[in-house]
Amino acid sequence: MKMKYTLMLLLIVVSSIAQEKRNELKVELIVDKENNYSTAVAESPYFVKEKVLQIYPGEDLNIEVEINEGNISTMKVVDVVKFPERTISVRFFQESKDRQNAQMILVVKNPFSKKLLYDAIIYLPVMEKWTRTSIIPILPKLVGYEMWPDVIATIALENWRFIN
C-alpha cells in the first residue's frame, strides 16, 4: 500500500512540473483602431510534433531541453525551472500604444554556450494562412527579440539547433 501511494504521489509531482498541454485560452489582438481579432484555443499540446512548439500571444513558456551528442534531443514545457542552464524561455505577446502601431514580439532566451537557431512559421489571420518568416540566431547566453508589424495569431517554432 505504501509503495502504491508513493508511486501515485510521484506521478502527481511529475505531471505538475512538466506540462504536455496548455489549458484552454482566449486570444485577443488589436488589428487596427476599430477592429480586434479574437479566437478561443481549446486545450491543446504545446508541442504539435516532436520539437515543434506552437505558442500563442500572451504565453510565457519555459522549455527544458535535453542535449545528446551536441544536438537538442528532447524538449518539454515546465512550470518550475530546475535546470536554468538548459531551459529556454519563450514569450510571445502584442504591444500597442493607443491601438496604434501594434506589433507582435517574440522573446527567446538562450541559456546555452552556443548560438541557438530555430525556424518559424507564423499564422496571419487576416490572410488566413501560414507563412514562413526569417529568424536571427540568438547568441550564447543572450536574449533574441523578433518583431512583426502584422497581427499573428500563433507561431510554430521548429528545427531547433545549435550553429557555429
Rosetta silent file (secondary structure, phi, psi, omega in degrees, C-alpha in Angstrom):
SEQUENCE: MKMKYTLMLLLIVVSSIAQEKRNELKVELIVDKENNYSTAVAESPYFVKEKVLQIYPGEDLNIEVEINEGNISTMKVVDVVKFPERTISVRFFQESKDRQNAQMILVVKNPFSKKLLYDAIIYLPVMEKWTRTSIIPILPKLVGYEMWPDVIATIALENWRFIN
SCORE:     score description
SCORE:     0.000 S_00000001
   1 L     0.000  -42.045 -179.514    0.000    0.000    0.000 S_00000001
   2 H   -62.849  -41.367 -179.969    2.821    2.412    0.879 S_00000001
   3 H   -64.897  -39.973  178.861    4.551    1.793   -2.482 S_00000001
   4 H   -63.006  -42.628  178.847    1.292    2.399   -4.375 S_00000001
   5 H   -64.519  -43.012  179.060    0.796    5.712   -2.522 S_00000001
   6 H   -62.791  -42.178  179.129    4.410    6.766   -3.222 S_00000001
   7 H   -64.126  -42.450  177.843    4.026    5.954   -6.927 S_00000001
   8 H   -63.369  -42.742  179.478    0.786    7.969   -7.141 S_00000001
   9 H   -63.867  -41.259  178.228    2.426   10.926   -5.381 S_00000001
  10 H   -62.456  -42.461  178.301    5.425   10.759   -7.752 S_00000001
  11 H   -63.428  -39.039  178.448    3.117   10.774  -10.800 S_00000001
  12 H   -65.188  -44.572  179.667    1.269   13.817   -9.456 S_00000001
  13 H   -63.383  -46.612 -179.775    4.540   15.700   -8.839 S_00000001
  14 H   -62.341  -43.092 -178.664    5.947   14.842  -12.287 S_00000001
  15 H   -69.456  -24.440  178.581    2.741   15.851  -14.066 S_00000001
  16 H   -82.363  -19.482 -179.690    2.667   19.181  -12.222 S_00000001
  17 H   -88.226  -45.641  179.958    6.251   20.028  -13.215 S_00000001
  18 E  -103.800  129.460 -178.960    6.143   19.085  -16.933 S_00000001
  19 E  -108.692  127.230  175.703    3.155   20.207  -18.962 S_00000001
  20 L   -92.504  -27.401 -175.915    2.169   18.436  -22.121 S_00000001
  21 E  -129.695  149.648  172.662   -0.902   20.550  -22.795 S_00000001
  22 E   -88.786  151.550  172.776   -1.945   24.145  -22.424 S_00000001
  23 L   -73.352  162.030  175.834   -5.243   24.949  -20.811 S_00000001
  24 L   -55.027  139.515  178.127   -7.998   26.440  -22.926 S_00000001
  25 E  -144.235  162.008  178.183   -7.251   30.098  -23.622 S_00000001
  26 E  -115.712  131.277  179.495   -8.686   33.106  -25.408 S_00000001
  27 E  -105.545  124.745  177.680   -6.555   35.194  -27.758 S_00000001
  28 E  -125.443  121.360 -178.785   -7.495   38.878  -28.197 S_00000001
  29 E  -129.752  149.351  175.339   -5.423   41.041  -30.539 S_00000001
  30 E   -84.231  127.655  176.588   -5.663   44.583  -31.861 S_00000001
  31 L   -94.658  -48.656  178.373   -5.961   44.690  -35.654 S_00000001
  32 L  -157.942 -166.399 -176.436   -6.375   48.461  -36.092 S_00000001
  33 L   -57.101  -33.780 -175.225   -8.060   51.450  -34.415 S_00000001
  34 L  -108.376  -21.472 -169.435  -11.534   49.912  -34.658 S_00000001
  35 L  -115.168  147.153  174.182  -11.073   46.161  -35.034 S_00000001
  36 E  -120.191  159.814  170.107   -9.897   43.275  -32.896 S_00000001
  37 E  -114.157  133.372 -178.324   -9.090   39.667  -33.689 S_00000001
  38 E  -139.147  137.828  174.908  -10.389   37.121  -31.208 S_00000001
  39 E  -151.172  151.858  175.222  -10.243   33.343  -31.070 S_00000001
  40 E  -102.248  134.060  178.796  -10.657   30.612  -28.498 S_00000001
  41 E  -109.560  119.650  178.982   -7.938   27.967  -28.318 S_00000001
  42 L   -69.031  163.428  173.556   -9.059   24.603  -26.994 S_00000001
  43 L   -51.356  130.250 -174.430   -6.886   22.609  -24.629 S_00000001
  44 E  -154.745  158.723  179.133   -4.014   21.538  -26.862 S_00000001
  45 E   -71.475  147.448  173.989   -0.440   20.251  -26.743 S_00000001
  46 L   -69.344  -40.825  179.100    2.402   22.773  -26.640 S_00000001
  47 E  -101.078  110.166 -176.801    4.394   20.559  -28.984 S_00000001
  48 E   -78.504  -22.054  170.783    2.277   19.734  -32.028 S_00000001
  49 E  -145.129  173.202  178.931    5.036   17.405  -33.290 S_00000001
  50 L   -58.980  121.521  179.070    8.340   16.351  -31.803 S_00000001
  51 L    61.273   26.066  173.483   10.304   19.565  -31.115 S_00000001
  52 E  -117.302  101.598 -177.306    7.698   21.752  -32.884 S_00000001
  53 E   -89.118  128.335  172.803    6.462   24.294  -30.342 S_00000001
  54 E  -108.203  125.607 -177.672    3.235   26.190  -31.040 S_00000001
  55 E  -126.504  143.874 -178.607    2.884   29.361  -28.984 S_00000001
  56 L  -112.599  155.384  177.195    0.030   31.875  -28.769 S_00000001
  57 L   -55.318  135.896 -179.220    0.073   35.577  -27.845 S_00000001
  58 L    97.241   -9.767 -179.310    0.127   36.030  -24.097 S_00000001
  59 L   -89.577  144.958  178.929    2.039   32.817  -23.385 S_00000001
  60 E  -134.570  104.932 -170.076    5.297   32.791  -21.438 S_00000001
  61 E  -117.341  149.694  171.833    6.856   29.304  -21.510 S_00000001
  62 E  -112.103  121.141 -176.094    9.895   27.561  -20.077 S_00000001
  63 E  -110.625  108.830  177.818   11.235   24.820  -22.344 S_00000001
  64 E   -82.875  132.044 -172.160   13.520   22.310  -20.668 S_00000001
  65 E  -117.903  141.276  169.941   15.920   20.767  -23.175 S_00000001
  66 E  -106.371  135.851  179.006   17.929   17.544  -23.236 S_00000001
  67 E  -109.974  132.642  177.581   21.161   17.594  -25.240 S_00000001
  68 E  -132.912  119.161 -179.496   22.540   14.408  -26.811 S_00000001
  69 L    53.749   41.610  176.465   25.833   14.440  -28.722 S_00000001
  70 L    80.072    3.343 -179.439   25.693   18.217  -29.102 S_00000001
  71 E  -119.366  152.994  175.512   22.149   18.250  -30.507 S_00000001
  72 E   -73.025  118.294 -176.769   18.781   19.071  -28.973 S_00000001
  73 E  -101.589  -39.293  178.050   17.163   15.673  -28.436 S_00000001
  74 E  -140.438  155.505  178.710   14.047   16.433  -26.380 S_00000001
  75 E  -141.713  140.204  176.170   12.050   19.480  -25.314 S_00000001
  76 E  -150.109  147.227  177.016    9.261   19.872  -22.773 S_00000001
  77 E   -80.094  132.733  178.416    7.357   22.728  -21.176 S_00000001
  78 E  -126.793  147.238  174.982    7.942   23.024  -17.419 S_00000001
  79 L   -79.231  -40.727 -175.512    6.287   25.156  -14.759 S_00000001
  80 L  -109.847  126.049  178.447    9.309   25.150  -12.473 S_00000001
  81 L   -84.849  104.169  178.240   12.776   25.881  -13.838 S_00000001
  82 L   -94.952  -25.208 -177.035   15.028   23.334  -12.157 S_00000001
  83 L  -126.971   77.479 -176.634   17.809   23.455  -14.747 S_00000001
  84 H   -60.383  -26.221 -179.356   18.297   27.092  -15.867 S_00000001
  85 H   -70.971  -11.266  177.615   21.434   26.118  -17.806 S_00000001
  86 H  -139.190   32.399  177.755   19.267   24.090  -20.203 S_00000001
  87 E  -121.130  116.812  178.255   15.895   25.839  -20.079 S_00000001
  88 E   -86.281  130.769  175.164   14.891   28.117  -22.964 S_00000001
  89 E   -98.896  132.654 -179.397   12.426   30.890  -22.060 S_00000001
  90 E  -131.093  127.166  179.169    9.934   31.853  -24.785 S_00000001
  91 E  -131.976  135.068 -179.895    7.460   34.736  -24.552 S_00000001
  92 E  -131.892  127.700 -177.478    5.052   35.894  -27.285 S_00000001
  93 E  -157.012  167.991  174.422    2.870   38.983  -26.986 S_00000001
  94 E  -108.262  138.326  176.936    1.382   42.009  -28.731 S_00000001
  95 E  -119.645  134.811 -178.943    2.449   45.518  -27.838 S_00000001
  96 E  -153.628  141.929  174.732    0.360   48.566  -28.746 S_00000001
  97 E  -115.448  119.384  178.814    0.056   52.141  -27.643 S_00000001
  98 L    54.617   38.528  177.589   -3.399   53.678  -28.048 S_00000001
  99 L    60.573   19.385  178.188   -4.404   50.964  -30.549 S_00000001
 100 E  -122.856  154.641  177.822   -1.805   52.261  -32.991 S_00000001
 101 E    52.103   40.640  178.417    1.458   50.807  -34.218 S_00000001
 102 E   -66.705  139.890  176.264    0.634   47.401  -32.766 S_00000001
 103 E  -141.487  151.300  177.240    3.411   44.876  -33.135 S_00000001
 104 E   -95.982  139.438 -177.116    3.923   41.247  -32.247 S_00000001
 105 E  -131.177  131.605  174.529    7.029   40.394  -30.235 S_00000001
 106 E  -115.823  125.571 -179.395    8.716   37.044  -29.666 S_00000001
 107 E  -118.236  123.992 -179.422   11.374   36.908  -26.940 S_00000001
 108 E  -127.775  123.990  179.480   13.620   33.836  -26.686 S_00000001
 109 E   -98.470  123.189  179.994   16.312   33.428  -24.027 S_00000001
 110 L   -97.120  110.053 -179.402   19.252   31.215  -24.987 S_00000001
 111 L   -86.962   -2.506 -171.523   20.867   29.660  -21.881 S_00000001
 112 L   -89.883  166.287  179.622   23.468   27.715  -23.881 S_00000001
 113 L   -92.563   13.641  176.394   27.116   28.441  -24.724 S_00000001
 114 L  -127.170  159.105  174.326   26.381   28.053  -28.461 S_00000001
 115 E   -64.598  136.733  179.545   24.305   30.094  -30.922 S_00000001
 116 E  -109.473  135.392  178.226   20.700   28.888  -30.950 S_00000001
 117 E  -138.044  150.764  176.080   18.578   28.907  -34.096 S_00000001
 118 E  -148.908  165.051  174.693   15.090   27.695  -34.986 S_00000001
 119 E  -103.155  151.061 -177.616   12.712   28.115  -37.907 S_00000001
 120 E  -131.678  138.651  174.312    9.415   29.945  -37.514 S_00000001
 121 E  -124.391  126.997 -176.860    6.078   29.736  -39.278 S_00000001
 122 E  -109.848  145.190  175.783    3.500   32.408  -38.424 S_00000001
 123 E  -103.143  117.679  179.442   -0.269   32.261  -38.842 S_00000001
 124 E   -99.944  106.274 -176.496   -1.686   35.524  -40.196 S_00000001
 125 L   -64.497  -28.951  179.259   -5.455   35.575  -39.542 S_00000001
 126 L   -63.385  -37.286  179.648   -6.042   38.469  -41.950 S_00000001
 127 L   -95.588   -9.977 -177.688   -4.726   36.295  -44.802 S_00000001
 128 L    53.563   48.069  177.832   -5.925   33.032  -43.195 S_00000001
 129 E  -155.940  159.364  175.169   -2.650   31.267  -43.933 S_00000001
 130 E   -88.035  140.923 -179.620    0.659   30.085  -42.518 S_00000001
 131 E  -139.615  137.156  174.379    3.799   31.876  -43.732 S_00000001
 132 E   -71.294  148.345  177.024    7.499   31.240  -43.115 S_00000001
 133 E  -137.082  153.978 -179.503    9.421   34.102  -41.544 S_00000001
 134 L   -82.605  150.330 -178.621   13.121   34.740  -41.044 S_00000001
 135 L  -131.893  140.167  177.020   14.700   34.459  -37.617 S_00000001
 136 L   -91.298  133.301  177.566   18.012   35.853  -36.360 S_00000001
 137 L   -57.465  147.366 -179.938   20.239   33.366  -34.454 S_00000001
 138 E   -99.207  122.501 -179.248   20.445   34.008  -30.710 S_00000001
 139 L   -65.653  156.515 -178.549   23.966   34.452  -29.409 S_00000001
 140 L   -54.878  136.258  174.666   25.119   32.339  -26.434 S_00000001
 141 L    60.240   22.551  179.628   23.682   33.319  -23.038 S_00000001
 142 L  -122.973 -178.929 -179.014   21.662   36.191  -24.566 S_00000001
 143 E  -115.957  135.770  176.820   18.077   37.023  -25.469 S_00000001
 144 E  -104.708  140.469  178.411   16.718   37.303  -29.005 S_00000001
 145 E  -121.050  126.761  174.131   13.886   39.653  -29.962 S_00000001
 146 E  -118.528  136.484 -178.185   11.800   39.219  -33.123 S_00000001
 147 E  -133.002  141.655  178.085    9.179   41.829  -34.041 S_00000001
 148 E  -134.014  141.517  176.184    6.474   41.937  -36.692 S_00000001
 149 L   -82.736   -5.317 -178.050    4.009   44.715  -37.599 S_00000001
 150 L   -84.765  157.839  170.595    1.461   42.028  -38.601 S_00000001
 151 L   -81.762  121.421 -178.416   -1.248   40.513  -36.430 S_00000001
 152 L  -118.881  120.307 -177.164   -0.040   36.972  -35.699 S_00000001
 153 L   -79.393  -29.848  179.968   -2.486   34.536  -34.111 S_00000001
 154 E  -165.720  158.872  177.007    0.123   31.844  -33.385 S_00000001
 155 E  -130.605  139.851  170.897    3.681   30.805  -34.202 S_00000001
 156 E  -107.378  124.605  179.323    5.173   27.352  -34.744 S_00000001
 157 E  -109.948  122.942 -173.827    8.863   27.155  -33.812 S_00000001
 158 E  -140.387  175.520  176.780   10.690   24.143  -35.245 S_00000001
 159 E    54.910   46.857  178.614   14.049   22.742  -36.283 S_00000001
 160 E   -65.269  132.241 -177.431   15.764   23.904  -33.085 S_00000001
 161 E  -160.333  162.944  174.310   19.535   23.635  -33.459 S_00000001
 162 E   -99.960  144.987  177.237   22.922   24.978  -32.476 S_00000001
 163 E  -131.591  161.071  178.879   25.120   26.707  -35.057 S_00000001
 164 L   -87.505    0.000    0.000   28.698   27.924  -35.090 S_00000001
